[in-house]
Amino acid sequence: SALKQDPCAGCDEGLALAYQGCAREYGNPCAETDEAGLVISGAGTKKDVSCCLKKEKHDRCLTCKSMDCEFKTCNVNKLYYSERETVMVDKTKTKEAYSEHDAAAMKAAGWSF
């Protein structure tokens, strides 16, 4: 039996960091350049082949992230490229974040019950 590759495998923070480094260094690493290093519209040489592969994988991971896996038909990291965002959002939902809305704080602010 032939092994089946999972296009959504490897979508983790390591890939995200590698992609960001490539984007910082090359912009679009898949852009074709001529001998002078100028971006052209036709066939040429990619700015950086290794980074181009990372960019293509990153784009695939963003597609995978939005896949519907209701019946566990795929293995997807739903938090890909937003791990830190969810941490920041979660911090707004802690008891300390809501302390300004508790009864004592509202009463001290002049609200009456």
N, C-alpha and C positions, 0 to 999 in steps of 0.2 A: 504494500500500500504506500502511496506517495504521501510524504509529509506536506502539510498545508502551512504556509507562512501566515502569521498574524500581522496584518499591516498596522495594527494599533499597538503592537508591543513596543516597549522602550520609550513610551511617552511619559517622561519623568522630568524632574527638576534639572537633572544633569544635561539632558538634551536642550531644555529651555535656556540654560546658562551658556551652553556651547553655541546655540543659535544667536543669542544676544551678542556674544563676542564676535561672531562672524558678521552680524549686521553692523556692529560698530566699526569693524575693520574695512568691510567691503561694500556696505549698503546692500545692493542685490548681488550676491556672489555668483548668481547664475547668468548675469548679463554677459553677452558676448562682446569681446573687445578685438580691435585690430592690432597690428604689429606695434603701433605707437601707444597702445594701452587705452585708446579711446573707445567708448561704448558705441557699437554699431547695431543696426537693425538686422543684418543678415548673419550668416554663419561666421564664426570666428573662434576665439579661445575664451573659455569661461574665466571670469576673474579669479575664482578659486574653486576647484572641483570638489575638494573635501567639504568646504563650507556650503557649496551648492547642494550637496547631498543632505547636509544638516538642515538647510532651509526647506528642501522638499519634504523631509521627514517631519519637520515642524508643521508645515502646512497640512500634511496628512493627519498629524495628531490633532490639529484644530478641527479638522473634519470629523475625526473619530470621536472627539469630545462631544459633538452634537448628535451622535448616533443614538437611536432609540434601542436600548438593550433590555426591553421590558421582560423578555423571557430568557434572559441570560444567554443570548445567542452570540454575544461578543464580549471581549475583555477590554474595557475602556476605562481610562483614568479620567473621570469627569472633572477632576480639579486641575487638569493639565493647564499650565500657564496662568493659573489664578490661585495657587496655593496661598500666597501672601495676602491676596485680596480677601480671601475667606477669613483669615486670621484677623484682619483689621475690622471686617464686618462683625465677626463674633465678639470682638472687644466692645462693641457698642451695645451689646445685649447682656452685659454682666450686671450683677447687683449694684456694683459701684457706679456704673453708667446710669442706672435708673435712680440713684439715691436722691437726685434733685427732685424726683417726683413722689417721694414717699410722704406719708401723712405729716410727719413732724416738720419736714422742710416746707411743705405747703402751708402749714399753720403758721410757721415762723415768717413766711412771706406775706402773711395777711389774709390767706384764704381761710374762710370759716367753714366748719362742718355742722 
